[in-house]
């Protein structure tokens, strides 16, 4: 499968111009070690997000124009959308706090090319992967756009998937600091025999996953040095062979202050 065949959404450049773009994902230590041990990446079901606004379109009712009947999305449709979040931000205080509240986070630095290549090499025939840049709208903008009759008609047409995918790449303005890019997986049938789907998400696995995916690992700046060294030793023992460093976000600068 060629790189050109990947589904990308909301980017203003072709995939060939994006391959070396750095992207980052913050893990808690527990979740990272679970992924490292099992060589698995986890995509959660959109409907299970802590943000109840997530997958907002799939939770709506479509009403007849006279208001006499409504059409909910089926439970099967709700089950079929999976998300994994990455960011264009190298790191930030807000992301460390949000995704590693125990002060033991790990950032995986990768590139769009590495992520895309990994999933194309291990692509599945019972679903499709998409890579999309998240847009940030006000609630009024979201309401106005999705209540447009032309959009509702498209949603109910054979092109409805395009509308649904767009909705999974829209978040509200207060989340702009995340600068998010998302990996989306749409299952054709969540009951498929060979799919690694649990109650909460889709598990993707690859041999030597993080050695293929990561350019480097960055440890939480809040870790004390002794624990940081222990974590680095453990990660290497499990099998990661790439670069590991501790974030310098909280390091105090040393200034050359001259009185003369």
C-alpha positions as CSV (number, residue, x, y, z in Angstrom):
1,X,0.0,0.0,0.0
2,X,1.3,3.4,-0.9
3,X,1.7,6.4,1.4
4,X,-0.4,8.4,-1.1
5,X,-3.4,6.2,-0.4
6,X,-3.7,7.3,3.3
7,X,-6.8,9.2,4.3
8,X,-5.9,12.6,5.6
9,X,-8.3,15.3,6.7
10,X,-8.1,19.0,7.4
11,X,-4.5,19.4,6.2
12,X,-3.7,22.1,3.6
13,X,-0.7,20.1,2.3
14,X,-0.5,16.7,0.6
15,X,0.7,13.7,2.6
16,X,4.2,13.8,1.0
17,X,4.8,17.2,2.5
18,X,3.7,16.1,6.0
19,X,5.8,13.0,6.5
20,X,8.6,14.6,8.5
21,X,6.2,16.7,10.7
22,X,6.9,15.9,14.4
23,X,3.9,14.8,16.5
24,X,3.8,13.9,20.1
25,X,1.7,11.8,22.5
26,X,1.7,12.0,26.3
27,X,1.3,8.7,28.2
28,X,1.0,8.1,31.9
29,X,3.8,5.8,33.0
30,X,1.4,3.0,33.6
31,X,-0.2,3.2,30.2
32,X,3.1,3.6,28.4
33,X,4.6,0.5,30.1
34,X,1.5,-1.5,29.3
35,X,1.9,-0.5,25.6
36,X,5.6,-1.2,25.6
37,X,5.2,-4.6,27.2
38,X,2.5,-5.7,24.9
39,X,3.7,-3.8,21.7
40,X,0.2,-2.4,21.4
41,X,-1.4,1.0,20.7
42,X,-4.9,1.6,22.1
43,X,-7.6,3.5,20.3
44,X,-10.6,4.3,22.5
45,X,-14.2,4.3,21.4
46,X,-15.3,7.9,20.7
47,X,-18.4,7.4,22.8
48,X,-16.3,6.6,25.9
49,X,-14.4,9.9,26.1
50,X,-14.3,11.7,29.4
51,X,-15.4,14.8,27.4
52,X,-19.1,14.1,27.0
53,X,-19.1,16.6,24.1
54,X,-16.9,14.1,22.2
55,X,-18.7,12.4,19.2
56,X,-21.5,14.9,19.7
57,X,-23.0,14.3,16.3
58,X,-23.4,10.5,16.9
59,X,-25.4,11.3,20.0
60,X,-28.0,13.4,18.3
61,X,-31.5,12.7,16.9
62,X,-32.4,13.6,13.4
63,X,-35.9,15.0,13.3
64,X,-38.4,15.1,10.4
65,X,-39.1,18.6,9.3
66,X,-42.5,18.7,11.0
67,X,-41.1,17.3,14.2
68,X,-43.3,14.2,14.2
69,X,-40.5,11.6,14.2
70,X,-36.8,11.3,15.0
71,X,-34.1,9.0,13.9
72,X,-31.3,8.1,16.4
73,X,-28.0,6.8,15.2
74,X,-27.8,3.0,15.8
75,X,-25.8,1.5,18.7
76,X,-23.7,-0.2,16.1
77,X,-22.7,3.1,14.6
78,X,-21.8,4.4,18.0
79,X,-19.5,1.4,18.5
80,X,-17.6,1.8,15.2
81,X,-15.6,5.0,15.7
82,X,-12.2,4.9,17.5
83,X,-9.7,7.7,18.3
84,X,-6.1,8.1,19.4
85,X,-4.9,11.6,20.1
86,X,-1.5,13.1,19.3
87,X,-0.4,16.7,19.3
88,X,1.9,19.1,17.4
89,X,3.1,20.6,20.7
90,X,6.6,19.4,21.7
91,X,5.4,19.7,25.3
92,X,3.4,21.9,27.6
93,X,2.6,22.3,31.3
94,X,-1.1,21.8,30.6
95,X,-0.6,18.5,28.7
96,X,1.7,17.1,31.4
97,X,-0.9,17.8,34.0
98,X,-3.9,16.5,32.0
99,X,-2.4,13.2,30.8
100,X,0.0,12.5,33.6
101,X,-1.6,13.7,36.8
102,X,0.7,11.4,38.9
103,X,3.7,13.4,37.7
104,X,5.2,10.4,35.9
105,X,4.4,11.0,32.2
106,X,6.3,10.0,29.1
107,X,6.1,11.8,25.8
108,X,6.6,9.7,22.6
109,X,8.0,11.8,19.8
110,X,7.2,10.5,16.4
111,X,6.4,11.9,12.9
112,X,3.3,11.8,10.8
113,X,5.3,9.6,8.3
114,X,6.2,7.0,11.0
115,X,2.7,6.8,12.3
116,X,1.2,6.5,8.9
117,X,3.7,3.9,7.7
118,X,3.2,1.8,10.8
119,X,-0.6,1.6,10.2
120,X,-0.3,1.1,6.5
121,X,2.1,-1.8,6.9
122,X,-0.4,-3.4,9.4
123,X,-3.6,-2.2,7.7
124,X,-6.8,-4.2,8.1
125,X,-9.4,-5.1,5.5
126,X,-12.4,-4.6,7.9
127,X,-12.0,-0.9,8.5
128,X,-10.2,2.3,7.5
129,X,-7.7,4.6,9.2
130,X,-7.7,8.4,8.9
131,X,-5.3,11.0,10.1
132,X,-6.9,14.4,10.8
133,X,-6.0,17.8,12.1
134,X,-8.5,18.9,14.8
135,X,-10.3,22.2,14.3
136,X,-11.5,24.4,17.2
137,X,-14.9,26.0,16.9
138,X,-17.2,27.9,19.3
139,X,-20.4,26.1,20.4
140,X,-22.4,28.6,18.3
141,X,-20.3,27.7,15.2
142,X,-20.9,24.0,15.8
143,X,-24.6,24.5,16.3
144,X,-25.0,26.7,13.3
145,X,-23.0,24.4,10.9
146,X,-24.7,21.1,11.9
147,X,-28.2,22.5,11.9
148,X,-27.9,23.6,8.3
149,X,-30.4,21.6,6.2
150,X,-27.8,20.9,3.5
151,X,-25.5,19.3,6.1
152,X,-28.3,17.2,7.6
153,X,-29.3,16.0,4.2
154,X,-25.7,15.1,3.4
155,X,-25.5,13.3,6.8
156,X,-28.4,11.1,5.8
157,X,-27.0,10.5,2.2
158,X,-24.4,8.1,0.9
159,X,-21.9,10.8,1.8
160,X,-22.8,10.8,5.4
161,X,-19.5,9.3,6.5
162,X,-17.7,12.5,5.5
163,X,-20.0,14.6,7.8
164,X,-19.4,12.1,10.7
165,X,-15.6,12.1,10.3
166,X,-15.6,15.9,10.2
167,X,-17.5,16.0,13.5
168,X,-14.9,13.8,15.2
169,X,-12.2,16.4,14.2
170,X,-14.0,19.4,15.8
171,X,-13.4,20.4,19.4
172,X,-14.5,23.5,21.3
173,X,-12.3,26.6,21.7
174,X,-11.3,26.0,25.3
175,X,-9.3,23.0,24.1
176,X,-7.2,24.9,21.5
177,X,-4.1,24.6,23.7
178,X,-4.0,20.8,22.8
179,X,-3.1,21.6,19.2
180,X,-4.4,18.1,18.4
181,X,-4.0,15.7,15.5
182,X,-6.0,12.5,15.6
183,X,-5.8,9.0,14.3
184,X,-9.3,7.7,13.6
185,X,-10.3,4.2,12.9
186,X,-13.7,3.4,11.5
187,X,-14.7,-0.3,11.8
188,X,-17.0,-1.8,9.1
189,X,-18.2,-4.3,11.6
190,X,-17.3,-4.2,15.3
191,X,-18.3,-7.9,15.6
192,X,-15.6,-9.0,13.2
193,X,-13.9,-12.2,14.3
194,X,-10.3,-11.0,13.9
195,X,-10.7,-7.5,15.3
196,X,-9.1,-6.7,18.6
197,X,-12.0,-4.8,20.0
198,X,-12.9,-4.6,23.6
199,X,-15.8,-2.8,25.4
200,X,-13.8,0.4,25.3
201,X,-11.6,0.4,22.3
202,X,-9.6,-1.1,19.4
203,X,-6.1,-2.5,20.1
204,X,-3.5,-2.3,17.4
205,X,-0.3,-4.3,17.8
206,X,3.0,-4.4,15.9
207,X,6.2,-6.2,16.7
208,X,8.9,-3.8,18.1
209,X,6.2,-1.1,18.1
210,X,8.0,1.8,19.8
211,X,11.4,1.1,18.1
212,X,9.5,1.7,14.8
213,X,7.3,4.5,16.0
214,X,9.4,6.7,18.4
215,X,12.2,9.1,17.5
216,X,12.7,9.6,21.2
217,X,11.0,9.3,24.6
218,X,10.9,12.3,27.0
219,X,10.4,11.8,30.7
220,X,8.2,14.0,32.9
221,X,10.1,17.1,34.1
222,X,8.5,16.5,37.6
223,X,10.2,13.2,38.1
224,X,13.0,13.1,40.7
225,X,16.4,12.0,39.2
226,X,16.6,8.6,41.0
227,X,13.1,7.5,39.9
228,X,13.8,8.8,36.4
229,X,17.0,6.7,36.1
230,X,15.0,3.6,37.3
231,X,12.3,4.2,34.7
232,X,14.9,4.6,31.9
233,X,16.6,1.3,33.0
234,X,13.2,-0.5,33.0
235,X,12.2,0.9,29.6
236,X,15.6,-0.3,28.1
237,X,15.2,-3.7,29.8
238,X,11.8,-4.2,28.2
239,X,13.4,-3.7,24.8
240,X,13.3,-0.1,23.7
241,X,16.6,0.9,22.1
242,X,16.0,4.5,21.1
243,X,16.9,7.8,22.7
244,X,15.5,8.7,26.2
245,X,15.9,12.0,27.9
246,X,14.2,13.9,30.7
247,X,12.3,17.1,29.9
248,X,14.1,20.3,30.8
249,X,10.8,22.3,31.0
250,X,11.3,23.0,34.8
251,X,15.0,23.4,34.7
252,X,16.2,26.7,36.2
253,X,18.2,28.9,33.8
254,X,21.7,30.0,34.8
255,X,22.1,33.6,33.9
256,X,25.3,35.6,33.5
257,X,24.5,38.6,35.6
258,X,27.2,41.4,35.4
259,X,27.2,44.4,37.6
260,X,29.8,46.4,35.6
